Amino acid sequence: MELDDVHSILIIGPISSDKNVDLSTALYDTVDILHQLGYKISIIVEDPTSLLSSGTFYDKIVVEKVTGDNVLKFIQQNHPDAILPTVGDRNALGIVSSLNGKIGGVRVLGANFAASLATFKRELFIKRLTKANLPVIKFISSDDEKEIYNFIRAIGFPIIARRRYSNRHSSGWTNINNLFELDNFMALEDISDTKIEIERSIRGFSEYSFTIVRDRYDNSSLIGTIEDIEPIGVHHLDSNLISPAISLNDSKLQKLRNYSIKLVRSFNIVGICTVHFAYNHETKESYITEFIPRLSEETKFLEYATSYPIATVVAELCLGYHLDKLQLDAGNSFNGATEPFVDHLTSRFPQWKTPGQKYLGPSKTSDSSIMVNGFSLEEVLNKGVLNDKLNNNFERYNELRKLDDDELFEKIIHPTNWMLDVLLEAMRRNFEKPVLSEITGINLPYLAALQNIIDNSLIIREGEIDGKNVERMVEMGVKGVGHSKLLLDSPDIVTKTVVKNKRAVSVANNEYINHNYFVTSGISNELELSDRKKIIVRTPIITSKTDIMIRQFVLFQLAKSIDQNGLEPIIIGREPWNAPLSMRRKVVEIDDPHMEIKSLGLIKNESILNIIDLSKNLVDDEDKRVFRFSAQEIKNIGLEGDTSVRVMVVSDGKNYLAPSVIYQAKRDKHLYEISSVNNFMSAEDRAEIASLITQELEDDHHVDIYNFEMVKNHDHWLVTKKYRGMTTDIIRHELASSVHVIDTLVKLLLGNKIDDDLSLEKIFDNFDESYLLTIDDKRYKLLNKEEIQTKLDELRKSEK
């Protein structure tokens, strides 16, 4: 079944972990299944924290810049049978395209040379699609001004243009509507080795993406569709996304599905490919705008929306498995050919750190995103982008009410992240929906949903709730809590908030158990729990990619540890956690954007042993079972030095362990960090640091995690900062130290104790064999004990 000449695989990893959180979780699932299937796996990666504790699956981890030269050097030295770029970022495809003809018989799994190159070379992309009779926008890339003007005369305005530099970077697309704007663009300062790219503007078209998986026997399956609420012209990841695409009728959907499969076949892509479309509902024009032959943020979103284990499936397809004969893990079969049946909507809406309006265009500006589920468009909008607890919509409403009609119209014609709030206000003033749709490019189903939300708000405010409208209101996500005392007091059972199973995989795959739920309203509660004692983990609102990376890592470690200790882990959060596949059958996940699950009483209080709270604002001070995991600053004297350490400590209230000490040195305008240096500390340093920790914990008598920062001042250590709970160092501490602090914490919460009278060697004990050197928080090296000792000696010699 699988390729019999592939035994060792090199994975081209992502460049930066902070920007590729979704790839990091997909990477875990990928190497997990490859490890179970018996393959030897190596990876080249710039930042090892992106591995999310999957390091045990690898035969070799190379921490280097992810470049074509370094990949080629690894291939020449280690001779892997194949390379896998599908869990890397766009850079991985660029590397594959550059290796054509240089790697001999080494296989490229997934995206081949031609597909990888076509993601960068627009000319090749258009040529291949034109040959396959697929709809594609006419395009030119030239440094000849006469050729450019002749092309524009042929296609007419509007157009979009950008400058493409020789290093593959570009200026970003510029919308040009007339000759005057074109002349201004052409008059910009020219740069050598630069070409100008021109194509017809499709601004205002609707944007859709279709994700296809395909095996090497030409069997294909549509995993899911995504629709952008905002039209083309707004960056895909700044738009509000809905899956499945609801504004496509069956004939349109089948047309675009067939185009997607035809594209995947024309490039002979084995594995996965996401195809982006521009569609004009008035003229029925459709164009393929780009394709992504790898895992991405979109595929991770679809994996959550459909429960289809995409990363695992793609790895096996790349190895030659039949689409209908896959393995979720060793021994469990999965029919990947059955296209998922989804019984709900999933929405992904972007987040910005600052609450003000952001003008949106072709460049991404959002910091993060949140996902919600529901059974209607109104429900996902109410729970998501129009959720005042997440987006301060009430303040937006008050600001928009102050505008006159002309000022409001100005907001309508210039897209911002407040667009749905702007449209709500416009419809409250009886602006016509067809006109709004034509101006904004937002399809009428979404405007109709916004109108329903307005009508419901009026009913609630005027108290006209009766049996005729209460059920419809509940279907729209309007529940008693936080909306209306009338709804709350209503005896109608449909007003009750319940938890629904997120059923998405077809019944043909009903052996795939997925304990994933979301809070909604309805007539039945579907939450299924075992009779095991439980530890609940409550997660925070996410505000940045870095926060998400930390959360993904911590939740996985907590869930794994809780399960291994014989308890049932329950993860509750406003944004869903997409657990690695190995945990999805063991952990119960509940998506609860309104944070209602506690008030519902659906989890028996006597079955809960502990509540681990990762949030910063949801602590129950009265509940003795709540353990606050997020960082709280206890001490900060504002003193800095050229030599410092960061120490993670876990305490049972009496004794403590310090399994990870990060050394930090500022030398020659560079910042060096070494994790963890427990095995390199002198006896004097251990004694002094232990004495300081003992003094700091003298009045603390509860199970807890602490983080200390200490500065060396006149040959002595001084505590400058003290935190209770988890800091952003948690990933570095956990990955750098062979002692897992999170698992130790769970054991202590369950009543285990740290031994009395431990020696200093035991307090700081770990059995690390490799160490992480970080330079300026950008360059990473994984070194052995001798190499780290050499680097430490070098830094200490220059110590002031």
Salt bridges, closest charged atoms under 4 A:
ASP5 OD2 - ARG107 NE 3.19
ASP29 OD2 - LYS300 NZ 3.88
ASP29 OD2 - ARG584 NH2 3.29
GLU46 OE2 - LYS65 NZ 3.97
ASP59 OD2 - LYS60 NZ 3.68
ASP190 OD1 - ARG163 NH1 3.65
GLU197 OE1 - ARG162 NE 2.78
GLU197 OE2 - ARG164 NE 3.34
GLU199 OE1 - ARG122 NH2 3.16
GLU207 OE2 - HIS276 ND1 3.09
ASP218 OD1 - ARG214 NE 2.95
ASP218 OD2 - ARG265 NE 3.00
ASP228 OD2 - HIS236 ND1 2.93
GLU285 OE2 - ARG200 NH1 3.00
GLU297 OE1 - ARG348 NH2 3.92
GLU297 OE1 - LYS545 NZ 3.01
GLU298 OE1 - HIS236 NE2 3.20
GLU298 OE2 - HIS276 NE2 2.94
GLU303 OE2 - LYS300 NZ 2.78
GLU303 OE2 - ARG584 NH2 2.76
ASP324 OD2 - LYS325 NZ 3.46
GLU339 OE2 - ARG257 NH2 2.70
ASP343 OD1 - HIS344 ND1 2.82
GLU378 OE2 - ARG472 NH2 3.39
GLU379 OE2 - LYS383 NZ 3.56
ASP405 OD1 - ARG429 NH1 2.92
GLU410 OE2 - HIS414 ND1 3.24
ASP421 OD2 - ARG396 NH1 2.81
GLU425 OE1 - ARG428 NH1 3.40
GLU425 OE2 - ARG429 NE 2.87
GLU475 OE1 - ARG472 NH1 3.37
ASP489 OD2 - LYS485 NZ 2.63
GLU526 OE2 - LYS500 NZ 3.73
ASP563 OD1 - ARG532 NH1 3.49
ASP563 OD2 - LYS586 NZ 3.90
GLU568 OE1 - LYS534 NZ 3.26
GLU575 OE1 - ARG551 NH1 3.53
GLU596 OE1 - LYS479 NZ 3.71
ASP613 OD2 - ARG538 NH2 2.81
ASP620 OD2 - ARG538 NH1 3.12
ASP620 OD1 - LYS598 NZ 2.88
ASP623 OD2 - ARG625 NH2 2.96
GLU640 OE1 - LYS666 NZ 3.56
GLU673 OE2 - ARG646 NH1 2.99
GLU673 OE1 - ARG732 NE 3.59
GLU688 OE2 - HIS716 ND1 3.32
GLU696 OE2 - LYS635 NZ 2.85
GLU696 OE1 - LYS722 NZ 3.95
ASP700 OD2 - LYS722 NZ 3.24
ASP700 OD1 - ARG724 NH2 3.07
ASP704 OD2 - ARG724 NE 3.13
ASP729 OD2 - ARG646 NE 2.46
GLU734 OE1 - HIS740 ND1 3.16
ASP743 OD2 - LYS747 NZ 2.73
ASP756 OD1 - LYS654 NZ 3.39
ASP776 OD2 - HIS670 ND1 2.69
ASP777 OD1 - ARG732 NH2 3.78
GLU794 OE2 - LYS791 NZ 3.14
GLU799 OE1 - ARG667 NH2 3.72
GLU799 OE2 - LYS712 NZ 3.82
